[in-house]
Amino acid sequence: MTLDQLKVLHTILESGSFRAAAEVLHRAQSAVSYAIKNMEEEFNLQIFTREGYRPVLTPEGKAIYKKAKLVLLQAEELEQLTEHLSMGKESEIKLAVNAICPLDGIASVINQFSKENPVTQIKLSIENLGGSIERLIDGDADMALAESFVWNDQLEDIPWMKIKMIPVAAPDYPLSQSSVPLQKSDMLSYVQIVVSDSSRHSEGKTVGVLTGGTRWTVNDFSVKRNLLIAGSGWGMMPEHMIQQDLDSKRLVRLNYPMSSQLEVQILLIRRNDHPVGPIAAKLWSALQTLKQI
């Protein structure tokens, strides 16, 4: 039994037919059938039933395929390892970062990393909401600091940091004058300033955005902050990003209990189906030093 035969078996079952497998593998259909026939003759057993249009595994075939998937996975991991070990130092590493992450700490890590690895350039993109994970999945980033996402077996992630989001407005904004806890109906009566999702081809995400109210949409948090200070509306902001504004009373925290416990989980993520170069591995480890315990 050869690795190539196992790949043929896997492709037949993934694609649904011998003909489709031949197209995927860029081989003649007779070559695909021959590979399976050789396996059956070598071990004197039948892998597929010969009934029906679609290939169906026999009980023996199911047992073989179960082990074959493990062998193919191990072979892929070995291939990635050898490719990783043979790689030289990368000339560029692309990092996509969610805009709510504390950039001071990230900049400090990148500065030190660049001093130690001057040949490698860092390409940093700041994204909103689903933008950073989308760049990673699309292959436009080598790693990302992104919000929690639906599980994907192509990705490897570690919890990195929780970002607290709080509702704020200018001190003279009407909502700031309330002496009693605000309700959702109170909030909907005023403009909410929100940041748009920078993802390009997935459904736009929102965090802390109320449905049914009036919104002003901007493309980054610095513009949002300026509009909030100017009294144009209210909005949810990362607490660390506006701490100085809270201390100086340029912004005040609104008494809105429904959003008082809003936290966004940020993950450090990379692809597990692509080889990781030695420099990217070092940056991955360096970014972990910022992880909240």
C-alpha positions in Angstrom: 0.0 0.0 0.0 1.4 3.4 -1.0 0.7 6.9 0.2 -0.5 7.7 -3.4 -3.1 5.0 -3.2 -4.4 6.4 0.1 -4.6 9.8 -1.5 -6.6 8.4 -4.3 -9.0 6.6 -1.9 -9.5 9.8 0.1 -10.1 11.9 -3.0 -12.7 9.5 -4.3 -14.7 9.7 -1.1 -14.3 13.5 -0.8 -15.3 14.2 -4.4 -18.1 11.6 -4.5 -17.0 9.6 -7.6 -14.1 8.0 -9.5 -14.7 10.5 -12.3 -14.6 13.5 -10.0 -11.5 12.2 -8.2 -9.8 11.8 -11.6 -10.5 15.5 -12.3 -9.2 16.6 -9.0 -6.1 14.6 -9.3 -5.6 15.5 -13.0 -5.5 11.8 -14.0 -7.4 9.5 -16.3 -10.3 7.8 -14.6 -8.8 4.4 -15.5 -5.7 5.4 -13.5 -7.8 6.1 -10.4 -9.7 2.8 -10.8 -6.4 1.0 -11.3 -5.0 2.4 -8.0 -8.0 1.0 -6.1 -7.9 -2.3 -7.9 -4.3 -2.8 -7.0 -5.1 -2.1 -3.3 -7.9 -4.7 -3.4 -5.7 -7.3 -5.1 -2.7 -6.7 -2.8 -4.8 -7.4 0.3 -7.3 -9.7 -1.2 -10.3 -7.7 -0.1 -13.0 -5.4 -1.6 -12.8 -1.7 -0.6 -15.9 -0.5 -2.5 -19.2 -2.2 -3.3 -19.9 -2.4 -7.0 -23.5 -1.5 -6.6 -25.0 2.0 -7.3 -23.7 5.1 -8.9 -21.8 6.6 -6.0 -18.8 4.7 -4.5 -19.8 3.1 -1.1 -17.2 1.6 1.2 -17.5 -2.0 2.3 -17.0 -2.7 6.1 -13.4 -3.5 5.3 -13.1 -0.4 3.3 -14.4 1.7 6.1 -11.8 0.3 8.5 -9.0 1.0 6.0 -10.2 4.5 5.3 -10.4 5.3 9.0 -6.7 4.6 9.4 -5.9 6.1 6.0 -7.1 9.5 7.1 -4.7 9.4 10.1 -1.8 8.4 7.9 -2.6 11.2 5.4 -2.8 13.7 8.2 0.5 12.6 9.6 2.1 12.8 6.1 0.8 16.3 5.7 2.2 17.4 9.1 5.5 15.8 8.2 5.6 17.7 4.9 4.8 20.9 6.7 7.6 20.3 9.2 10.2 19.6 6.5 9.1 22.7 4.6 9.3 24.7 7.8 12.8 23.4 8.6 14.0 24.1 5.1 12.7 27.6 5.0 15.1 30.5 5.3 14.3 33.7 7.1 11.2 35.3 5.8 11.5 38.7 4.1 8.0 39.8 5.3 5.5 38.9 7.9 1.9 40.2 7.7 0.1 40.8 10.9 -3.6 41.8 11.0 -4.7 43.4 14.3 -8.2 44.2 15.5 -8.4 47.9 16.1 -9.6 47.5 19.7 -6.3 45.9 20.8 -3.9 47.9 22.9 -1.5 49.1 20.2 1.2 50.4 22.6 2.1 46.9 23.8 2.0 45.5 20.3 4.2 48.3 19.0 6.7 47.6 21.8 6.9 43.9 20.8 7.3 44.7 17.1 10.0 47.3 17.8 12.0 44.8 19.8 11.4 42.1 17.2 12.5 44.4 14.4 15.8 45.2 16.1 16.5 41.5 16.5 15.4 40.6 13.0 16.2 43.6 10.8 16.0 41.7 7.5 12.3 40.9 8.0 9.7 43.6 7.4 6.5 43.7 9.3 3.4 44.5 7.4 0.8 45.6 9.9 -2.9 46.1 9.0 -5.4 47.5 11.5 -8.9 46.0 11.0 -12.4 46.4 12.5 -14.5 43.5 13.8 -14.3 40.6 11.4 -11.6 42.2 9.1 -8.6 40.7 10.8 -9.8 37.1 10.8 -10.9 37.5 7.2 -7.4 38.6 6.1 -5.9 35.5 7.8 -8.4 33.1 6.1 -7.9 34.8 2.7 -4.1 34.4 3.0 -3.5 38.2 3.3 -2.0 37.8 6.8 0.3 35.3 8.5 -1.3 35.7 11.9 -4.0 37.8 13.4 -5.2 39.3 16.7 -8.9 38.9 16.2 -12.2 38.5 18.0 -13.6 35.1 18.9 -14.9 33.3 15.8 -16.8 30.2 14.8 -14.4 27.2 15.1 -12.4 26.4 12.0 -10.1 23.4 11.8 -7.7 25.3 9.5 -6.9 27.7 12.4 -4.9 27.5 15.5 -5.6 30.0 18.3 -4.8 30.9 21.9 -6.8 33.2 24.2 -4.9 36.5 24.2 -6.8 39.3 25.9 -10.3 40.4 27.0 -11.1 44.0 26.0 -13.7 45.8 28.1 -16.2 47.9 26.1 -18.0 50.7 27.9 -20.8 53.1 26.9 -19.6 56.7 26.9 -20.6 60.2 25.8 -19.5 63.8 26.3 -20.3 65.2 29.8 -22.9 67.6 28.5 -24.7 65.0 26.3 -28.3 64.5 27.5 -27.7 60.8 28.3 -24.9 61.8 30.6 -27.2 63.9 32.7 -29.4 60.9 33.8 -29.5 60.3 37.5 -31.2 56.9 37.1 -30.1 53.8 35.2 -30.7 54.1 31.5 -32.9 51.7 29.6 -32.7 50.6 26.0 -35.6 52.8 25.1 -33.6 55.8 26.4 -30.5 54.9 24.4 -32.5 54.4 21.2 -33.7 58.0 21.4 -30.2 59.3 20.7 -27.6 58.8 18.0 -25.2 55.8 18.4 -21.8 56.2 16.8 -20.5 52.9 15.5 -17.4 51.6 13.7 -18.0 49.7 10.5 -16.7 46.2 9.9 -13.7 46.2 7.6 -14.3 42.6 6.3 -14.8 42.7 2.6 -16.9 39.6 1.6 -18.5 38.4 4.8 -21.6 39.5 6.7 -20.9 42.6 8.7 -20.4 42.1 12.4 -21.4 44.4 15.2 -20.6 44.6 18.9 -22.8 46.5 21.3 -24.9 48.1 18.5 -28.6 48.6 19.3 -31.1 47.7 16.6 -33.8 50.1 15.8 -31.9 53.3 16.7 -30.2 56.1 14.6 -26.6 55.4 13.9 -23.6 57.3 12.6 -21.1 54.9 11.0 -17.4 55.8 10.9 -14.4 53.7 9.7 -12.1 53.9 12.7 -12.1 54.4 16.5 -10.1 57.7 16.4 -12.9 59.4 14.4 -15.5 57.8 16.7 -13.7 59.1 19.7 -13.5 62.7 18.3 -17.3 62.6 17.5 -18.1 61.4 21.0 -16.0 64.2 22.6 -17.7 66.7 20.3 -21.1 65.6 21.6 -22.4 64.1 18.4 -23.8 61.0 20.0 -23.0 58.1 22.4 -21.1 54.9 21.7 -19.3 51.8 23.0 -15.5 52.3 23.3 -12.6 50.1 24.5 -11.9 51.2 28.1 -8.2 51.3 27.7 -8.5 53.5 24.6 -10.3 56.3 26.4 -9.0 56.1 30.0 -7.3 59.5 29.7 -10.5 61.0 28.4 -12.4 59.5 31.4 -9.8 60.8 33.8 -10.0 64.3 32.3 -13.8 64.3 32.1 -13.7 64.7 28.3 -15.9 61.6 28.2 -18.1 60.1 31.0 -19.3 56.6 31.4 -23.1 56.2 30.9 -25.2 54.6 33.5 -26.4 51.9 31.2 -26.4 48.5 33.1 -27.3 46.4 30.0 -23.8 47.0 28.6 -21.8 47.3 31.8 -20.3 43.8 31.5 -19.5 43.7 27.7 -16.1 42.1 27.0 -14.6 41.1 23.7 -12.3 38.1 23.7 -9.3 38.6 21.5 -7.5 35.5 20.1 -4.0 35.2 18.7 -4.6 33.1 15.5 -2.6 31.6 12.7 -3.3 29.0 10.0 -2.4 25.4 10.9 -2.4 24.2 7.3 0.4 26.4 6.1 4.1 26.0 7.1 5.3 28.5 9.7 8.7 30.1 9.0 11.3 30.5 11.8 10.8 34.3 12.0 7.0 34.1 12.1 7.3 31.5 14.9 9.4 34.0 16.9 6.9 36.8 16.4 4.1 34.4 17.4 5.9 33.6 20.7 6.7 37.3 21.2 3.1 38.3 20.9 2.2 35.7 23.5 4.2 37.6 26.1 1.4 40.2 26.0 -1.3 37.6 26.8 -3.4 38.2 29.8 -3.1 35.5 32.4 
